[in-house]
Amino acid sequence: MDVTMLSRIQFAMNITFHYLFPPMTIGLAWVIILMEGLYLKTKNPEYYKITRFLVNIFGLFFAMGVATGFIQVFAFGNNWSQFSKFVGNVFGSLLAAEGVFAFFMEAGFLGIMIFGWTKVKPKTHYLATIMVGLGATFSATWIVMANSWMQTPAGYKIIGEGIHRRAVITDLWQVYFSPSFLTRLGHVLLGCFLLGIFFVVSISAYYVLKKKHQHFGERMLKGSLITAFVALILQLWSADSSAKGVARDQPTKFAAMEAVFNTEKNTPMSLIGIVDMKEEKVYGIAVPSLLSLLTYHNLHEAVPGLNNFPKKDWPHVPSVFYSYRAMIYAWSAMILIALLGLCFYRSLEKRRWFLWISVYSIIFPYVGNIAGWFTAELGRQPWIVYNVMRTSEGVSRVISRSDVIASISMFAAMYTLMLILFLYLLNKKIQKGPVFDDDQDTDGVYKDPFLELNQE
């Protein structure tokens, strides 16, 4: 493998490990906002316990997200210096805004959110919680904005030639709101929210199974399954809008997502299939005219096939096809779990088989989120900025194969140790459950620090 491919593997490894954490902080932040809001409205101490427990978990994910996020900055400079030079004028404003308007907001209020339970009044604490949630969401907004510009660049011009050429902003609002931004942002944020919701489903089902904090677990499980169902319906609508945007703006990616090689009317959609690149066919189960209907709301209109475009501009079709289906299958698994949960709503605690499925359901939103990003990034290839700069042009000129191989090995070892530590700490927090040092009096009876603050 050459330096370009090795650098792509390294960046994929870095970003995939990093992506285990920020989506969870975004999703959990909004779950926490919902739970704390319910507590302030109802004064039910169960909501207080749920909120505080989830905040402890949030802090761990936030710390891991920060630690793994800094690595991405160095990767841009070390492995992708030509790309950094090319997009510096565009990305400078976007990533600076992410730091100033998002990360600082999130980090600034995080201390109050985690440690302020007995130090500030309830409404002040809730404001801090909202600000942390907004900061996490704004952070995702700026990152998706930058990535959307790479997918559908707008509002720029190119100056210079050869290795000295670079993109310069001509219309900042077009850079901010590139054609794919809004649909992709909604899709990403819903994916994050689903991750947070199914994390709650998983741990609450575990508590019910183990008869540990059982009332706490039952309340969380039932509420989160209802919320998950609503979010999954919204995600289906978002996915439809996002796919239509890809078909319009990135037709080669869309053709690769469905492995459509030849343009033909009544374009079918493969439900299950194996891509044969030699024969340029998909072997499996397909529904005639379904892709035409979903894309154009017309059974007969043809979806442009890959053979309409030069082969040098094709992405790796099997990778895009399979990652896209992994995302679809993950959504299907989640909606099935949510529907079963609603069907058995009144007797969930008696159905151990469903509870065990729910414990491991956290796998599906993770698969969906990561497979979705793989689809977006692999489908853009061979372009690092779509139809403007090829990936091979963006790699640094001064690094060698041995440099990249050594860094991949180092990162793999470091990530393994970090993951072990993270899982140990996460398991410790889950095993302890919603028990806190400052909410028990001398008789072991639960008391609410917020209520004490209200009485002062």
N, C-alpha and C positions, 0 to 999 in steps of 0.2 A: 504493500500500500504506500502511496505517496504522502507527502506532507499534508496536502489538502484533506485527504480522506482521514488521516490520523487526527488532524485538528478538528474535523467534524465529529469524530468519535469522542474525542476528549470533551468538546463542548456539549455534546449530547449527554454524556455521562454527568458532567457538572450540572447542567440545567435540569436534568431529570431528577437528580438527588435533591437539588434545591427546590424543585417543584412539589416535593412531598410536603412542604411546610407552609409557604405563603397562602395557597388556596384554603388550607385548613384555618389559618388565622382569620382570613376574610369571612369564611363561612361561619366559624364559631363566634366571631365578633357580632354578627347580626343575630345569631341565636341568643347570645347573651343579652343583647339589647332588648330582644323580645321578652326574654324571661324576667329581666330586671324591671321592665315596664309593667309586666303583669303583677310583679310583686308590689310595686308602688301603687298600683291601682287597687289590688285586692287585699293587700297586707297579709296574704297567706304566706307563712314562714317556709312552706315547701318551695315556693318560687325563689325565695332568698337562698335556700340551701343549694338549689339547682344552679342558680346564677354564680354563686361563689365557687362551687365545685368546678364549673366550666371555666371560670376565670383562671384558676390554678393551672388547668390544662392548657389554656390559651397562652399563658406566659412561657411554658416550655416550648410550644411550637414557634412562638415569636422569636425566642432566643436562637433556635436552630435555623430559622429563616434568615435572620441577620447574619449569623456565622457563615452560612453557605452562600449568601447573596454577594458578599464582598468578592468572592472568587471570580464571579462573572466579570467584574470590572477589569481584573488583571488579565483575564482571557482575551478580552477585546484588544488590549495593548500588546500582549505577547504573541498571540497566534493570529490575530486578525487586524494587524496594524493598517494594511491597505484599505480594508473596509472602514476602519475607524477614521482614517484620513478622508475617505470619500464622503461619509455621512456625518462627519463631525459638526458641520454647521447646522445640520438638521437635528441631529440627536442631542446636541449640546443644550438647546433650549428645553427639549422634552425631558431629558434625564435630570437636568438641574431643577426643573419644576417638580419632578417626582420627589427629589430630595427635600426641597424647601417646603412645598405645599402638602406633602403626603407623609413622608417618613418622619419629619420633625414633629408634625401634628400627632402622629401615632405614638412616637416615643415620648413626647412631652407629657401626654396625659396617661401614659401606661402606668407610671408609679402610683398615681391616685387610684386608678382602676384596681391594681393588684393589692396595694397596701393601705388604701384609705378607708377600709370598711368601718373602722372605729375612730377615724380621725376627722372625717368630714360628714356633713349632713347628707341624707339620702339623695336629694335632688342634685347636689353638687357631684356626688359620686356618679349618678346616672348621666349627668352632662359629660363627665370624663369618659364614661363607657361609650357614649355616642360619638365623641370626638375620636376615640381610638378606632371605632368601627368605620367612621368616615375617612380617617387617615389610611387605614388598610385598603379601603375601596378606592380612594384617590390614587394610591400607589399602583394598584392594578390598572387603573384608568390610564395613567401616563405610560406604563409599560406596554399595554395593549395598543395605545396610540402609536408608539414608536414601531411596534411590530407590524401594525396595520399599514404604516407608511412603507415598510419593506415589502408588504404584499401588494399594495396598490398605491404606488408613489404618486404624489400630486403636490402642486404648489412649489416647484423647484425649477432650477435650470442647472446645466452642467457647464463648468468653466474648466479650462486647462485641457491637456491631452495626455494620453498614455497613463503612466503611473501617477502623474500629477493632477489628473482630473478629479474634480470633486463636485458634489451637489451643494448648491447654495439656495437658501429659501428666497422665493419671490412672493409668496402669499402664505403668511403664517396660518391663517384660518383654514386654508386648503390642506396644509400639512397636518393640523390638528384633526380635521374632519375629512380624512381621506375616504374614498368610497366605501371601504370595508369596515371602517372603525366602529360605527354604532352597532351594527348587527353582531360583530365579533365581541364587542364589550358586553352586551347583554348575555351572549352565550357563555362567555367566560365567567361572569359574575354568578349566573345561575348554577354553573358547574361548581363553583366554590361553595355556594350556599348548600347545594346537595351534599357536598363532602362534609360540611359541618353537621347537617341534619343526620346523615347516616352514621356519623361518629357517635352522636347521641343515641341513635337506635341501637348501635352495637353495644355500648357500655351499659345501657339500661336493660337490654335483654340479658346481658351477662349477670347483672345484679338479680334479676327475677329468677334466672336459672339456679343461681347459687343461694337463693333465699337470703340475700345480703342486701340491706337497705331496700327491702322489697317494695314497700309503698312508694318510696322515692323512684325506684326503677320503673314501676308500673305507670306512674304519672308521666315520666319522661318518655317512655316507649309509646304510649298511646298518642300523646301530643305530637311527637316527632313523626310518627307514621302519617298522621293527617297532613302535617305541613309538607312532608316529602311528596305526598301525592299531588298537592297543589303545585309545588315547584316543578315536578316532573312534567305536568301538563304544560306549564309555561315554557319549559325547556324544549318540548316538542315543537311548539310554535316558533321558538327562537331558532331551532335547528333548521326548520323549513326556510325561514327568512335568510339565514346564513348560507345555506346551500344554494339558494337562488342567486345570492350575491357572488358566490364563487363561480357559478355557471356563467354569469354575466362578465365578471372581471378577470377570471383566471380559467379560461376554458380548458387548458391542458391539465390543470390540477383536477378540475371536475371530471374530465374524461378518465383520468387515472384513478380517481376515487371509485368510479364504477367500472373500471377496466373496459371502457367503450373504445374499441379500436377502429371500427368502421361506422361512418355516418349512415344511419338508416332510420326510416320512419318506424313508428311504434316501438321506440327504443325500450328494451326490457331492463329490469333491475334485478340483479343477482341477490338472492337472499343468502345463499350459501354457495361458495364456489372456490375453485382453484384456478389460478391464472397460469396459462401456458404462453410464455413470451415467444417461444419458437413458432408456434402456430398462430399467435395473436388471437387467442380464444380464452373464454372462461368456461370451465366445465363445472356444472352444479345445477342448482335449482334457481330458476329465474321466473319472474312474473312479466308476461308480455305487456308492453305499453306503459308499465308502471312508472319508469323513469321519465318518459315524456309527460305523463300526467302530473307528476309531482313537480317537475321543472317548469312546465309551460301551461299547466292546467288544460292540456290538450292531448288526447290519446295518440294522435298521429304525428305531431311535430317531431322532427329528428333532433337528437342531441349530437352536436359535433363530436366526431371521433378523433382519436389520437392521430390517425393517418392524415388528418387535415393539416398537421403541423410537422415541421422537420424533426426527425428522430433525435437530433442533438439537443432539442429543447424539451424532450420528454423527461419527466421525473422517473424514478425507479417504480414502475407500475405496481408490482406485487406488494411492495412495502406500503404504498399509499392505500391500495385496495384493502389489505388485511388490517391495517391500523384503523381505517375508517369503519370497517365492520366490527372491530373490537369495541369501538365507541358505541355503535348501534346496539350490539349485544349487551353491553353493560347497562345502557338505558333500559333495555327490555327486561333485564333481570331486576333492576330497581323498581320499575313500575309493577312487575309481578309481585314483588315483596310488599309494596305499598298496598296493592289491591287485596292481597291475602290478609294483611293486617287489618284493613277496614272490614273485611268479611268476618274475621274472627275477633272483632274489636272487644266484645264483652267477655271473651274467654281466652285471651292471649296467654295468661299465666299458666293455663292448663295444657297448652300445646307446645310441648318441649321441642318437637321437631322444628316448629316455626321459630322458636326462640334461638335454637342453635343456628338456623339459617340467618337470623337477624344478627347474631354475634359476628358472623363472618361477612355480613353484607357490606361492611366498610371497604371491602376489596373492590366492589363494583364502581363506586364513584371515583376511586383512585384510578382504576383502569380507564374509565371514561374520560377523566381529565387528561391523563397522560397520553392516551391514544388520540385524543382530539388535537393536542399540540403536535404530536408526531405527524398526524395527517396534514396539519397546516404547514409545518416546516418541511417535511419531505416532499409535499406536493408542490412547494415553491421551487424546488430544485429543477434545473441546475443553476438557478438564479439566487443570489443572496439578496439583491434588490430586484424585484420581478421585472424582467424585460429591460433592465438598465445595467446591472453589474452581475457578472457570473461569479459563482462561489469561488472558483479557482483564481479569480482576479483579486479576491479580498484577503487571501492568506498572506501572512508576513513573509518577506523575502529572505530573512536572515536566520530562520530556525531550521533545524535539520530533523530528519526522521528520528534519530536517537534522542534528541531533546524532547520531542513530543511523547515518544514511548516511555521515557523516564518519568515525565510528568504524569502520564496516565497511570503508571504503576503507583506513583506516590499518592495521587488523589484516590485511587482505589483503596489503598491501605488506610488512608485517613478517613474516608467515608465509612469504611467498615467499622472502625473504632467508634466514630461518631454515632453511627446507627445503633451499635450495641449499647452505648451509654444512654442514648435517647430512649430506646425501648425499655431499658432497665428503669429509668426515672418515670416514664409514662406508666409502666405497670405498677410501680410503687404508688403513684398517685391514684390510679384506678382502684387498687386493692384497698387503700385507705378509705376512699369514698368521701362522701360529704360530711366529714368530721373535722372541726377546726378548733384550734387551741383556745380561742377567745370567745366561743359561743356555748360553753358549758359552765354552769355554776357549780357550787360545791356539792350539790346533790345530784349532779349529772343531768339536770333538766335543761332542755334547750332554751336558750334565750337569744334574742335578736338585737345585736348592737345598733342597728338602724333605729329600732323603736326607742332605745335608750337615748340616742342622739335627738330624736324628735321631742323627747320629754324634757330635754335640757333647756 
